[in-house]
Amino acid sequence: MFRLDDPTVYKDDLNPLLMHLCAFYLLNAKRGDEPRDPVARFHLRNGASLERINWLGDRSDKGFRESAGLLVNYLYDRKAVARNHELYVNDNEIAHSSAVEQLVKKRPKL
């Protein structure tokens, strides 16, 4: 049995799976046409792109309880904000980095 507050368990056993699932969730889980995650909806509507998922970025009790310690960064690139907003609002496209794309494509073996 593992403990949620033991970061070594996450690093050794759960890292590949949780990172993949988080990226997949943020790009594919929907509520209607929009992402299920309310924080993602907020940032994407405002023209941000999903930039990075940080392993154990939030080690607080709340962070472990709500997101297994994962923390997501959104990037606001002044040159891309308007384009990202339009793609999201008009076409439901989620701007995201190649690093996030790789997490989705690289499905871990169980």
Backbone torsions as a table, in degrees:
resi	resn	phi	psi	omega
1	MET	NA	142.0	178.0
2	PHE	-111.8	158.9	178.8
3	ARG	-107.0	137.7	-179.6
4	LEU	-63.7	-23.1	-178.1
5	ASP	-95.2	13.6	178.4
6	ASP	-106.1	97.2	-176.5
7	PRO	-59.5	-25.9	-179.5
8	THR	-66.5	-33.4	177.2
9	VAL	-64.9	-44.1	179.3
10	TYR	-60.8	-48.1	-176.1
11	LYS	-63.1	-45.8	-174.5
12	ASP	-77.6	-40.4	-169.6
13	ASP	-108.1	-38.9	-168.5
14	LEU	-106.3	-12.9	-174.4
15	ASN	-51.2	-59.5	-175.8
16	PRO	-59.0	-41.8	-178.0
17	LEU	-68.2	-48.2	-178.3
18	LEU	-66.2	-38.4	178.5
19	MET	-64.4	-43.2	177.6
20	HIS	-62.1	-48.7	-178.0
21	LEU	-63.0	-39.2	178.8
22	CYS	-63.3	-47.9	179.5
23	ALA	-62.3	-44.3	178.8
24	PHE	-60.6	-46.0	179.2
25	TYR	-58.5	-48.8	-176.1
26	LEU	-66.0	-30.0	-179.2
27	LEU	-92.6	-23.2	-169.9
28	ASN	-122.8	-27.0	-179.2
29	ALA	-73.7	124.6	-173.4
30	LYS	-121.3	153.3	167.5
31	ARG	-121.1	97.5	-168.9
32	GLY	71.9	-126.4	178.3
33	ASP	-95.0	-6.6	-174.6
34	GLU	-105.3	161.4	177.6
35	PRO	-58.6	145.2	178.9
36	ARG	-66.1	-33.1	-176.0
37	ASP	-74.7	122.8	-176.9
38	PRO	-67.3	-32.8	178.1
39	VAL	-67.5	-41.6	176.9
40	ALA	-60.8	-46.4	179.2
41	ARG	-56.5	-45.4	-179.7
42	PHE	-57.7	-54.3	-175.7
43	HIS	-67.6	-41.2	-177.9
44	LEU	-67.8	-38.5	176.2
45	ARG	-61.2	-30.3	-178.9
46	ASN	-89.0	7.3	173.1
47	GLY	93.5	9.2	178.1
48	ALA	-77.9	165.8	170.9
49	SER	-117.9	149.9	176.7
50	LEU	-74.6	109.1	-169.5
51	GLU	-96.9	-47.7	-171.1
52	ARG	-156.2	147.7	172.1
53	ILE	-113.3	122.3	-174.6
54	ASN	-99.5	120.9	177.9
55	TRP	-69.1	125.6	-178.6
56	LEU	53.7	38.1	178.5
57	GLY	-73.9	-20.3	177.5
58	ASP	-131.5	96.9	-176.9
59	ARG	-91.5	10.4	178.2
60	SER	-71.6	162.6	177.0
61	ASP	-56.3	-43.5	179.4
62	LYS	-63.0	-42.4	179.4
63	GLY	-61.2	-43.2	177.6
64	PHE	-67.6	-40.6	-177.4
65	ARG	-67.1	-43.0	-173.2
66	GLU	-90.9	-26.9	-175.4
67	SER	-146.6	24.1	179.6
68	ALA	53.5	27.8	177.7
69	GLY	84.8	-1.9	-179.6
70	LEU	-76.3	146.9	178.4
71	LEU	-134.7	136.1	-175.4
72	VAL	-109.2	137.5	174.3
73	ASN	-108.5	134.3	173.5
74	TYR	-110.8	140.6	-177.5
75	LEU	-107.9	129.3	173.6
76	TYR	-106.5	96.1	177.5
77	ASP	-94.5	114.8	-175.4
78	ARG	-52.3	-33.5	-178.6
79	LYS	-74.9	-19.0	-174.1
80	ALA	-115.3	-7.9	-174.2
81	VAL	-58.3	-48.6	-177.9
82	ALA	-63.4	-44.3	180.0
83	ARG	-64.1	-45.5	179.5
84	ASN	-60.7	-42.3	179.1
85	HIS	-61.0	-48.5	-178.8
86	GLU	-62.4	-43.2	178.6
87	LEU	-63.3	-38.4	-179.6
88	TYR	-70.0	-50.1	-175.7
89	VAL	-68.6	-41.9	-175.0
90	ASN	-86.1	-36.4	-172.1
91	ASP	-120.8	2.1	-178.0
92	ASN	59.5	26.9	177.6
93	GLU	-86.0	134.8	179.2
94	ILE	-102.9	112.5	176.0
95	ALA	-68.5	131.4	-179.1
96	HIS	-152.9	158.9	-177.3
97	SER	-78.6	164.1	176.4
98	SER	-66.3	-29.2	178.1
99	ALA	-63.1	-41.7	177.7
100	VAL	-68.3	-40.6	177.6
101	GLU	-58.7	-42.0	179.6
102	GLN	-64.4	-35.9	177.3
103	LEU	-62.6	-35.9	179.1
104	VAL	-71.9	-44.7	-177.3
105	LYS	-69.7	-32.5	-174.8
106	LYS	-88.7	73.5	-178.3
107	ARG	-72.2	123.4	-176.9
108	PRO	-71.0	149.0	174.1
109	LYS	-82.0	135.5	-179.3
110	LEU	-97.1	NA	NA
